Amino acid sequence: MSSLGRFTAAAVAATQETTLTLANLNFDFSLCKFEAPAEYRALGECLSRRRRDAAENGNEHIFARKLGALFSSVIPSTPNLIKTYGKRASEIIQEASADGGPTAAKSGIFSEWTGPDATSIWAAATSGPGGHRASEAEAIWDEIIQVRKRELLDVDPSDPLRPAAHFAAQIEITRRHISSWDSSARAWLEIADRSKLRQQKQLCLLIEDVSGPVSQTSDTYRSVLETWTTALTTMEEIVSGMPQTIQDGSALLALTSWHLYPDMFVLGAGPATVAQHDPLLPSSAVITLGQSTRSPDADSKLCWSLPLAYLKYYGDPVVSTRALGETTTRLTVSDFTHVLFGSLLAGWEHYGENIEQAAELIVVLNDFLARHRVHAVGASRSWIQLLADSAEEYLTTPESDRQYIRSLIFRGRRRYKNFLFEPSEAYPLLFGLTNVNTLLKLMTNMETKVTALRLIAESLVNARPDSLLIRYPAQTRAATEKSHFSEAFSSGRNLFDSRPPWEYATALRQEHNPKKRKLEPDADDLSEHVRWRFGSSDSTVAETAPAKPERVVNINFDMSYDMLVSLDYFRWPAHLTASLWPTASDYSHQTHHLYQCILGDPGDAAIFKKSEAAISGSEEIDINIIITALRSDWVDKRPLVDLLECSGKFQVQRPPRYLYCLRALAAAVDAYRLMPGATITTGVFSEPLTDALWMPAGLKSVPDLSGPVGPVPTTGMTQRSLIYGTGLDPRLLSRSPLEPSRTDDDRPNQHNGAAAPLRLTTFSLRRPNVFACIAMFENRNINLDPRALEKVMAISTGNSIYVAMPLICDPFEQPNDNEVKRITGNISKPGLSLMIPPLEPKIRKVDETQWTMINHAVFDGLLDDAFEHTSLHLSFTRYQLPVAFDHGFQSIEANYVETLVSVYDREEWVGDLDILRALEALSLQRVDADMMSCRHKRPRKTPRFPLTSIDSWNEFIDLPLNPCIFRAFGNWLGRLSAAALGAQQGHRVILFQNKAKISIMTGRVMVVNSLWTLRRGIALT
């Protein structure tokens, strides 16, 4: 929704002096160009030559002119807004250009496409007068353009502008023009949002409780036009210094779209005015947000609902409703983890209501696992670490800045409960740690169980010291500590087996006050507790003697045996506690009291209550007790990992889906952290993640594509996934099945045996999985099978180009398979572009007329760069393959784009590259400097056999018969070009490090004889 409103910002950034008379039937809009207003000139200077030319002379310029001709007479004049926004746009692009300098420096192939994309703004500025996601925004613009043209045809015959209106109605604006303009506008919004990130966050917090519709009109054309007009009028008055009281959704939409920040007074949010200190606005421009628009408890936020008649080719209009901020903003990686954390808390029911406690539990759990070295060093991060990052950031952020993080967590908890969980999936609260029996199974020894049960007893209602007792098995010399894995409530256990006699302990202090609960054990003062021990046991009351120990009473075997009734009951002799609670007993005339198990495992350690006592409580443990148990190391790490992994003693038939999702998301965040500046659409949370094909586990639900190329059945494919068998490019089918990528230590520990390192299972994404993940995180509708992306080398979307690392680094380097680099820029194509190489890249033929330029001189040992004029350039053929989605929709949200990576020597073309395939060729070998120094103590400056220097591309294309050395020292672009071209031609290629065996003083290379076993090949220095 916000995107549509912001799109209009670009459309009206031009001056509005053109009338319909310009729309003459034979008028060529490309010939009409105006000087940009002075406020926009700094913006134009920051544009790349390619983008500036497109804005001034290309389709963007023509589209802006046509849009102005159609709508100039129905939108209000806003001269002050246009000037003010020009200053803001210039300020934003100058900041973005300065920040993007280091990124552009090593963008190599993509250097011509880097930098902020403000094409749409500059096009509007030089063209004179003039929320919803991309496909919906395009449908909206298509509809209002068509309705406006029909409206112009119905102009009254007596109107003197009727001929011009009639001509304007003949203007042709294609869907492709709309898509290109929308794509550029969205790219600009990403830049502006990032530049004004702090102000945008503050603004969103101020209006987050606003509810209601942007427009009450159900007709799309009227709704958009009314909203457009109101938004422009309001912003014009604000920049003119007029105070405004806003009770209209369209005005709020304008505030979030124009990146102008007036001071605000929010009724119901405090008496003070929120000063935003925007230097471009006069101090008198103060906004009062009307209380009638605010509703903190409203589930429906500020939203805009429109029936889209042009979304599909055929059928009834599709009603689209978008909420401000929910699906129209973008999240940083850190923001994404906060929303994810909130989504997890949604499954924790009442435990998720207190964010501070929940966050503390996650941090303490992660610290416990780190302390016991459960996290693999240097491997992919675990899902617990992912959640702990969010929790720790929330807890350590100052309270004054914590509100934004809290709003993200609340959003995830309130709206995205089904993101991780299947609706039918039963989810254990706090990973199952809230269950008393489960927690006891994790305990390291019997003493920790008794301490934990005493803390749990504090939460029971109407409990008195004499009404509760703890029973646990005595540990004799021959006994082993394996009873803590006993089966919970095993009704078939034989009371007369070899189990040691039972021991007993008080659950509550003698002076227990139910109004003063203690959730932290007092290890130094146990004087108000009593322990009844079997006389011959080796049980120790505590590992270290407390300052005030508890009282110990010995009981003999006969007494312990006589007390047994069944596993769930025992008889307690009254005389044992008469001296402890002389006034507390209401049944002093009885010789025995019957106690019944209420919490814990009666076959192990449990709390028993006096059968007459009316005690109530819950089997769910207070979260603070769990935190205490983890901090105090009462828990054994191995069963805890089994619990978290749903393995071992806690093995389930079908592991919960949320566990796969969290593992995959941890791997995805790892990949995104290698892409500074990357953002994620909030729309990714709009549907459950369980159908995502980029997750390694998700591949189990799709057809096996490892067989021969051919039509593949679509049975079982998820909605909006890539549709096979519909003209899919065969280059994309040459792939092998993917499996979860794990190191040996990362594999589930139940398969490795007891001696294997105890590790949480982690996933490592391969490059195709990362690209599929990026596609979904850019547009939730794009759900691609990674096996269809094996040949994709880069993705362009919004204001980002995501590039496979081998394309932008020295060919000697071998980046990790999940390394993808983000470059600021785009390739000026709408939607999401998946860049693929040609099937058979071409190379320049040998020119027989230039044989005199081929020297093939003998290598003299000098280390030079003879290819300093070599460059790589990106271009596109006209081949595009749409990625198909739901049938009948007009917009194509993603395309495979055939992309040429061309080598040039100055202005002369040398050849085209398929870099990813070439660098994986078996004929390419990398030689490390350390390998050379170890094997050869006295290297020679030159080899004992003929070695030819390659000092030009003509010499490279017409190679000699003997081995040769390509001299491009220190020139990674030249080395990459030669390595790829050599491998493509089937030559054996040996890559040396740039620093391999180089004599710094003489500038000579030391060649090792044994490396030159190749009969004919290329060595790259």
N, C-alpha and C positions, 0 to 999 in steps of 0.2 A: 504494500500500500504506500509506504513512505517512498518507495522507489519511483512510483508514478508521479507523486507530488514533486519529488526532486527532479525528475525528468523534465517537468515543465520549467524548472529553474533554468535549465540550459536553453530551453526553447525561447524563453522570453528575455534572455540576457542581452539580446540585441535591442537597439532602439526601435521604436514602433511608429515610424513615420511613413512606411510604405502603405499604400492603399491598394485596393483591389485592381486599380488601373494597371498595375505592373503585371498582373496575371493575364496579359494578352495571349491569345491563342498561340501565336508564333513567338512568344517571348522566350528567350534563352536565359534561364536563370544563372547559368554558369558564367555569363558575361557581366553580370551585375555584382560588383564587389565594392564595399564601402570601407573607408578607413576606420579601423577599430577605435573605439573611444579611448581616451588617454588612460583611463583607469585599467584597461585591459592590456596595455602594451607590454608591461612586464611579464604578463602571462605568455604572450606570443613569443617573447624572446627566449623563454625557457623550453619551448617546444622543440622537438627534433625537426630536422628539415623535412623528413617524410611526413610527419604529422601536420606540420604547418602547411605544407603543400596540399594535403588532403582537406584541411579545414578551409583553405582559401580558394581552392580550385576543384576539389573532388566532390564525391557524392555527398559528403557531410555538408559542404557549402550549399549545394543545390537543395538538399533536403530542408535546411534551415530557411532558405529563401521561400520555398514552396509552403512550408508550415506557416511562415509569417503572412504570406499572401492569403491563406485560407482563414486564419484566426485573428488577424490584426484588428478587425472591426468589432470583435465580440469580447476582447479582453481589455481590461482597463490600462491606461497609460501609467507607467511606474518609473519615471525618470530618476528619482532619487534612489530607488531600490537598485536600479541597474548600475548606477555609479558606485554605490556602496558595495554591491556584490563584486564589482570589478576589482575594487581594492582588496576585498577579502580573498577572491580567487587568485590574484597575483601574489598575495602574501602566502597563501597555501602552497602554490606551485613552486615558489622560490625556496620555501622550507623543504618541500619534498625533493626538489632537485639537489639541494645541498646534502640531504640525508642519503640520497641514492647514488652519490658519487662513488664510494667504495664498491658498491654492488656492480655498477656499470663498468668499473675498471677491468674486471676479469670476466665479463660476460661474453667475450670472444665472438662466437658465431652470431649471438643475439644483440650485438652492440647497436645495430641500426634500429632495433625494436624496443630498446630500453627507455626508461624515463617515464614520468607521469603522463598519462593520457588525458589531456584536456582538450581534445579535438572538438568535442561537441560545444564546449564553451567558446572556444575561439571561432568556430564556424558561425555560431550565433552572433558573436560580436562583430564579425566582418561581413555578415549577410544582411545588414540593415535591419529594417523592422521585422519585426517579426511578432514499500508496502507489499505492491503485488510483485510476484516474481516475474522473471523476464517473459515467459510465454504468455502470462496473463496481461502484463503491461502492453505487450505487442498487440494482443487481441483488443484491449481497450482503445489503444491509439488507432488501430485499424477501423474500429467501429465508429469512433467519433469523427474520424476523417471522412468516412463514407456518409455519415449522417449530415455532416457539415456541407458536403458537396451537394447532397439532395436539398438541403436548406437553401443553398445559394441558387439552385435552379428554380425555387419557388418564390424568388424575389418578385415583388409587385411590378407589373409591366410599366407602371408610371414612374418608377424609381429611376433617376438618371444613372445610377450605378448598375442598372440591370445588365447591360452588355458586359461590363467588367466582371460582374458576379457570374454571369453565364460562362465566360471564359475561364474564370477561376475554378469553376466546377469541373472543368475538363483536365485539371492538373492530375497527373498520374504519379502516385506515390505507392511504390510496391512494398510488400511485406519485407523484402530484403533490405530496403532503405530504412524501414522502421527498426529492424533488428540491429543493423549496424549502428544507428544513432543510439538506441537503447543500450547497447553494449558499451559504447564510449561513455555515455552518461553514468552508467553504473561503475565503470572504472574510475571516473572522476570522483564519485561519491566515496569510494573506498579510500582514495587519497585524502579527501577532505575530512572524512571521519577519523582517519588515523592522525592527521595533523592536529585536529581539535578534539583529541580523545578525551581529555580531562573535562572539557566543557560539555561534550556530548553525554558523558556519563552523568555529570551533575544535572543536566537538563532532563535526562531520562528518569533520574531519581525524583525530581520535582514533580513530574507529571505521571509517575507510574501508577498512582491511585485513581487517575482519571478514567471514567468509564462513559460509554455511550457511543452512538454512531457518528461518523464523520459527516454523513449526509443522510437525510431521511428520504430522499428521492430514490425511487426504485428504477427509474429510467437511467441507463448508463450515461448517455450523452448529457442529459440535464444534470445528473449528479456530478459528473466530472467538471462540467462547465461552471456550475455553481461553486463547487469547492475551489476550483482554479481561481475564479474571480474573487471570492472571499479571502483566500490565502494571499493573493497579490495585493489586494486593497489593505489588508491588515499589515502586511510587511511594509508597504509604502508609508503608511501612517507611523509605524514604529520608527523607521529610519528618518522620518521627518520630525521626530521628537514628540509625537503625540502619545500620551498615556493611553493604555488599552485595558479594558476588562474583557477577558476571554471566557466565553461560555459556549464556544463553538468548536467542534472537533476539527474543522478544516483549518482554523487559525493555529491550533496546536500542531497540526500536520506541517504547516508552513514553518513553524519554529524549529522543528527537527530537520528540515530540509535545506535551509538557507545558510546554516553555519554562522548565524548572527545571534548574539546572546545578550538580550536586554536584561536589566535588573528585574527581579520578579518578587511579587508579594503573593504568597500562597495562603489563602484563607484556610484555617484549620490546621496549619502546619507550624504555627508559631507567630509571634508578633513582629519579628524582624524581617526586613526586606533582604532577600538573597541577592547580594551584589555580585555580578559576573564580570564587571569591569571591562566591557568591550569598548576599545578606544574608537571604533568606527561608529558607535551609536551615541547620540546626545544623552546627557544625564537625565533629561526629562522623559526619556522613553522607558517607562516602567510598566510592566505587565502585572495585572492582578488576575490571578486564576480563581475564577468563581467557585464558591464552595459547592454549588449545585452540580458541578461537574465531577466532584471528587467523591469517591466511595471506596474506602480502604478494604472493605469486605467483598467488593464486587468481583465476581469471577470473570465477567466479561469486561475486558479492557477497552480502550479506545479502538474502535474497529470500523471498517468500511466494507460494506457488502454490495457487490455489483453482479447483475446477470450478464454473463459474457456470451454474446451471440456469435462472435467471431473466433472463439477459442477452438471450435471444431468445424470441420467441413460440413457436417450434416448433423441435425438433431436440435433439440431444444436448447435454449441458453443455459449455460452452466453457471450456477450461482457460486461466486467466490467471495469468501470472507477472510480478511486479513486483519490481524490485531497489531497495533503500533508497538514496535519493539520486540514482539514475540517471534516474528518470522522475517522481519525486514532489516534487522541489524546483524552485525557480524561480531564474532567473539574472537578474542585472542586465545592462544592455547591455554593460558592460565584461566581465563574466563570459562573456557570449555570444561576444564576439570572441575570448576566450582558448580556448574550446572549439573555435571555428571554426578558429583557428590550429592547434590540435592535429590537427583533422581533415585540414587541408592537409598537415601533416607526415607523416601516415600514408601519403600517396602519394609521399613522398620517400625511402622505404625507409631505408637506413642513414644517409642525410644527415639524416633527421629524428630520429635517436637522440640527438644532442647538441643540446639545446634552445638553449643559449647561442649556439652557432655559427649555428644556423638563424635565431635571432632577430636576431643581429648582421647577417647577410646581408640580411634584409628591411629593417632600419633603414638600412643603407648604401645599398641599392638605392633606397629612398625618398628619402634625402638626395641621391643623384645626380640623380634625376628633378626634385627641387625645385630643386637648384642650376642645372639647365639649363632651368628654367621649363617643364617638361612638364605639371605640374599646373595646370589652369585656375584662375585666381583668381576666387573668388566663385561658382564653379559647384559642381555636386555633387562630392563627394569620390570619388576613384578607389579601386579595390579594393586597390591597393598601399598607399594611405594607411590603409585599414581594417586591413590586416594589420600595418602598421608601428605603429599605435597599440597593438596588443596586444604586439608584440615590444618596443617601447620601454618600455612599462609594466613588462614582466617584467624587463628589464635594469636599470631604474632603481629598482626596488623593493628596499629593504634585504633582505638575505638572511634575516633573522629573520621577515619577513612574506611572503617569496616562495613559501613552501611551498604556500599555498592556490592561487596562480596556477599553480604547477607541477602541482598535482593536476588542475586544470581542463584544462590542455594535455594531460596524460597521458590524461585521460578521452577527450578528442577523438581523440587518436592511437590509443588502444587500442580504442575501441568504435565510432567513427563514421567509419570510412574511406570508406564508401560514401555519406556525406552529400553530397559534392560531385561524386563521380565515378560514372559509369556503370560497372558491372562489366566491360563489354567495352571500355572506353575505355583506350587507351594514353596514359599521362600522362608527359610529359617531365620528368625530374628537375630540380629547381631551375629550372623554366621553360625547360629546354633549355640552360642555361648550363654544365652539366657536360661537354658535348661539346666536345672540343678544336677541331674544325673550326668549330663554331658560334661559340665564343668568339673565334677568330681572325677570323671574318667581321665581328665587331663592332669590331675594333681600328681606331684612327684612323690609324695609320701603321705602317711596317715595323719601326721601332725598338721600338715597344711589343710587337709580335708576337715579336721576338727575345727581349726581356726576359721575356715570359710563358712562352715555350718553355723558357727556362733555368730558370725556377722549376718548371715541370712536370717537367723532366729530373731534378730533385732527388728525385722520388718513385719513380724507376725502380729496380728491384732488380738488383743485380750490375752496375751501370753504373760504368765507369771513364772518366776524362777522355778517353782516346784512343779509346774505343769509341763515342762519340756526337759527331755534328756537326749543326749547323743549317744548312740551305740556304734561301736566299730570293732573289728576283729583284733585280738591281741596278736602281737608279732613275737613268736618264740624264736629261739636260736635257729631252729630248723626251718622256720617259715621264710618265704621269699615275698618280695613286694610285688606280687602280680595280681593281688585281689582287686586293685583299682581298675582292672579291665573286666571285672565280673559283669555278667549279663544283668541288666537292670531288671529288678523284680522277678527273678528267676523262681517261679512258683514250684518248679520241680526239684529244687535243691534239697538234698537229704540233710536233715538236722543232725544226724548222728554220724556224719562223715568225719574226716580227719581235720576239719577246720579247728584252729585254736579257739579257746574260749573267748567270750566277748568281754570287752572293756567298755566303761561308760564315762561320760563327762557331762558336766552341767552345760546347758546351752546358753543360759542367761546368767549374769552376775547376781549375787545374792541381793544386792541393792538396786536391782534393775528398775529404771524409770522409763516406761514406754513412751513418754513425751520427749525423751532425749536419746535419739538414736545415734549410735556410733558406727560409722562405716569404715573407720580405720582401726586396725587392731592395736591395742596397747601392749606391746611385747614386754615392757618392763613391769607391768602391774597385772598379775593374774591372781592376786590374793583373794578375790571374790569368786573364784572358780574352784571346782573340786573335780578330781579325777579318781575313778574307782578302777584299779588295775588288778589284773590277774597276777597272783603272787609270783609265778615263775617266768613272767614275760620279760622281754628285753626292751619293751617300749620305753622311749624317752619322752619326757613331757615337753622338752624343747631342746633344740640343737645347742643353744647357749642358755645358760641359766639366767632367768630374768631377775631383776632386782627384788621383786616381790613375787615369788613363785606361787603356783596354785597348790592347794592342799591335796595330798595323795592318800587314798585309802585302799589298802590291799583287800582283795576278796579271793577266796579259795575256789578250787575247781568245782566242788560240790555245790557251792552257793551259785556260781555262774550257771551250772547245768540246771539247777532247780528253777532258775528264773525264766527258762525258755518255755514258750507256749507254741509258737510257730515262727516262721521267718518274719512275719509282719507284726508280731505281738511279743511282749515279754511281761512277766510279773516282777514288780519292784518291791522288795521288802521295805515296809514303812520305817523300820528302825534305822535304816541307812541314812535317811534324810530328816529324821525327826529333830535331830540336834541342829540341822541347818536352818530349817524353816519351822520353828515350833509354833508360831502363830499363823502361818500361812496355810496349814493343812485344814481342810474342811472335813477330812475323813480320818481323823486321828484314831477312831475306833477300829479301823481296818488294819489287818496285818500285812496285806499286800495291795498294791495298786496296779491296775492293768494299763500298759502303755501301748499305743498304736502308732505305726509308721505313717508319717504324713509327708516328709520330704526326704529325698535321697534314695539310695539303693539299700534295701533292708538286708541284702546279702553282703554289703560292704559297710559304708558309713552312711548313717541316716539320722534324721531328727524324729523322735517319737514324742507324742503328746499323751497326757493322761486322758484316758478314755472319757472321763466325765467332763473334761474341760472343753468349753466352747471357744475354740481358737480358729481364726480364719486367716487366710493369706493367699498368696499366689505362688505357683511353681516357677514363675519367671523371676529371675534374679535382678536386683537393682544394678544398674550399669556401673555404679561406683565400686561395687564389690568386684566386678570383673576387672576394672582398672587396677584395683588394689592387688588382685591376684597376679596380674601381669607385671606390675611394677615390683612386686615382692619376689618374683621368680618362683611362685608356687606351682607353675605349670611346666610340664614336660614338653619340650619343643617338638618331638616327633609326633605324638598324638595330636598336638595343636595343628601342625602342618597337614596331617591326615584329615583333620576336621575342615580346614580351610580348602583343601583340595578335593574333598569328598572321596577320599581314597582310604586304603588301609582298613582300620577298624571302623571307619565311617564310610566305607564304600557303598555307593548306591548304584542301582541298575542303570540309570540314565543320569549322567552328571547334569546339574542344572544349567540351563542355557545362559543365565546371567554370568556364570563363571567363564564361559567361552568369550562372551562379549567383553568382560573386563580385561581378560588376557589380551584380546585383540586390540582393545582401546589403549592399553598400556604400550603395546608395540607401535600403534599409530601415533601416539603422543611422542614417543621416542623419535620417530621419523620427522614429525613436525618441529621438534626442537632443533633439528638441523636446518630448518628453513626460517630464519628470523624474518619477522614481518608478516608471516602467513596468518591468515584469519580463517574462521570457519563460520558458515552460515548457521543461524539458530534453527533454520528449517530442518537440520539433520535430526533434531529431536522430535519432529512432528510425527514420525512413524517408528515402530519398534525396530531395533537394530538387528533383530534375530534373522532377518531375511538378507542381510548384507552379504554379497558374494565376495567382497574383498577380504573378509575374515578367513583365515585358514580353515577353521571348522566349517565355514559356510559352504566350502567347495564340495562337501559330502552330499549335498542335496541337488547337485547339478549333473547333467549327463557327462559321461566320460568322453573326452575329445582327443584321446591319445591315438586313435585309429586313423585311417586314411582320410584325406580331405574329401568332403562331400556333404550333401544335405544332412543336417543334424536335426533330429526331432526336438520339438520344443516342449514336449510333455514334461510337466513338473517344474517348468521355469517359473520364477516369480514374476508378478506383475511389474512392469517397467524395467525388467532386466533386458540385457542385450538379446535380440531375437536372432537366432541362428537360422541358416537356410534361406535367408532373404538377400542373396547377392553379397554375402560377406566376403570381403577381400581375402583371397587365399593366402596372402602373406601373413595374415593374422592367425592362421590355423596351424602353423608349423611350430608347435610347442609341446611340451611334456606336462603331465599333470603336476600340480603343486601339492606339497604336503606342508604341515606346520614345520617351520625351521627351528630346531632346537639344538643346543649343544648337549653333550652327554650328561652334563650336570643338570640340564634343564628338563630332562625327561622325567615323567612321573616316577617318584621314588619307589613306589611299590613294585616296579619292574626291575629296579636296580639291585635289590637286596639290601640287607641291613647295613652293610659296610659302605654303600654308596653315599656320596655327599648329599645331605638333606637340603633340597632346594624346592622353592615354589616353581611350578611350571610356568614358563614364559614362551611367548611367540616372537619370532623375528620375521618381519615382512620382507619379501623379495620386492624388487623394483616394480614388477607388474601389480603386485598387491598394493604397494604404496600409491601408484598412479590411480588404481581403482578406488582407493580410499579418498584420495584428493578429489576425484570426480564427484563422489557422493558427498563429501564435506563442502563442496562448492554448490551442488544442486542435488537435493535428496532424491529427486526423480531419476537420477542417473545411477543405475545399479549395474555395474559392468563386471563380467567374469574376468579375473586377472589373466586367464589363459588367452584371452583375446587381445591382450595388451603387451605381449612379449616383444613386439617390434616398435612399440611407441617409444619415442625418444624425448618427448616433451609435451606438456599440456599448457595451453594458453587460455586464460579465463579472467574476466574482470581486469584488474590492473596487475596481474601476476603471470609470469611464465615459470612453470615448474620444469626444471631441466634435469635429465639424468646426468649425474656427476661426470661420467667419462667424456661427455661432450665439451666440458669446460675445464679440463685439467690436463696436465702432461700425460701422455699415453703410458709412461712408465708407472705412474701411480695406479693403484688398484683400490678404488673406493669400496666401502661396504655396499652390499647389494641394496640396502634400504636408503642409501644416500641420494637425496634429490635436493637440488638447490633452487631457491626461489629468487627470481630476478624481477625487479619492478619494471613493468611494461606489458605489452601485449602485441599480438600480430594483426590487430585491427580487423578481426573477424568476429561475427556475433556468436554468442553462446560459448560453448566449451569446445575447443579445438584439440583433437588428439593427433599429434604430428607423427607421421610415419614416413619412412624413406621410400624411394622408388624400388620396384622389384629388381631391376638390373641397372645399377648406377653406371653412367657413361664416363669414359675417360677420353681425353684428346688423342687422336690418332697420331702416329709418327708422321711428321711433315718432311717428306724427302727433299724439299727445297731448302731446308735449314740444316743440312748435314754439316755445313761449315761451322756451325755454332756448337757442335758437340765435340768437346776436347777429350773427355775421359782421361784426365791427367792422373798420374800415379800419386797415391796418397803420400804427402810429405810429413805427416805427423802433426801439422798445425791444426789447432782446434778453432774453427771459425764458424760464423753464421753467414752462410751464403744466400739465405732465403729471408732476409729482413723485409722484403717487399711482398711476401706471401700473406694472403688474407683469406678468411673464410666468410662466406656470405650466405644468408638465408633467403630463399625465394620459394614460390609455390606454383605448382602446376594447377591446372583447372580441375584436377581430379579431386572430388570430395565424395565421401560415402557417409550418408546420414546414419546415425545410431537410432534405430527405431524404438519407439516407446508405445504408449497406448494408441490403439488404432483410432484414426479419424481426427487427430489433433493437427492443427495447421503448423504450429511452430516445431522446428527441429532444434532441440536444445543441445545437441552434441553432434559433432561431425569428425570423421577421420579425414585429415587434410594431408595430401601428399606433399611432402616438404623436401626441397633440395638443399643440401649443404654443399656448396660449391667452393672449390679451391681456385683462387685467382692469383696470378703473378702480375702485379700491378693491375692493368686493365684486361689482361688476357686470361681467358678461362682455361683451366687445366683439367678439371674433372669433378665429378660428384661423388659424395661419400655416403656409405652406410656404416657409420662409426661403431655402433654397438656390435654389429655382426663382425666387423673386421677385427675389433679388439678381442673378440672371443675366439678367433681363428687359432687352430692348432699350430699353424706355421709361424706364429708370433711368439717370441721368447724374450723374457726380461732378464737382464744380467745385473746382479747387485755388485757394488764395489767391494763389499766385504768378502763375497765369494772369490773375487779375483785376488785380493790380497792374501787370502788364506792359502791358496793353491800355488801361487807363483811369487817367489820371493824377489826375483830379479826380472821384472817385466821389461820388454823392449819398447823403444819409441815407435818402431815400425815393425811389421810382421816379416817373416822370412819368405812369404809368398806374395804374388802380385795382389795389390789392393788398390782399387780405383776410387778417386774422389768424385762425388756427385755434387756439383756446384750450381746446377741449374735444372729447371723442370724439363727442358729438352733432353738433357742427359739422363734424367730419371725415367722419362717415357721410353727412351731407346737405351736400355741398360746394357752394360758390357757383359761378356760371358763369364768373367771372373767375379769374385766377391767385391763389393763396393761399400763405401762409407758415405752416408748422407750427412753433410756437415751443416747442422742447424743448432749449434750449441746455444743453450739459453733461450731458444725460440720454441715455446711449447706449441704454438699454432703450426709452425712449420713441421715439427716432429709429429704432431697429431695427423697432419695432412699426409705426410709420407708414410707413416705407419699404416693408416687406413687404406691408402691407395695401393701400397705394396701388398698387404694382406688380401685385398680384393682381387689382385691380379695373380694370386697364388704364389708369390715369392716368399721365401723364408726371410723373416724380419727379426733382427736382434736389436733390442732396445737397451741402451746403456743409460744409467743415471746421468743427469746433466753434470754431476760432480764426480763421476766415476773415473778414478785414476787420472786425475788432471794435475799436471805440474803447474802450480800457480805462478811460479817464477818464469817458466819458459813458455807457458801457454801451449804445451804439447800433450798429446794423448798417448798413454802407454798401452799398447795393444798386446793382449795375451795370445800366444800362438794357439794354444789348445782350444780357444773359442772359435777359431776359424776353420771348423771342420766342414762348414757348408761349401758346396761346390759353386753355387751361384746364389747370392742373396744380398741383403741390404743391412748394414749396421747403421744405427742411428745414434749419434753422439748427443 
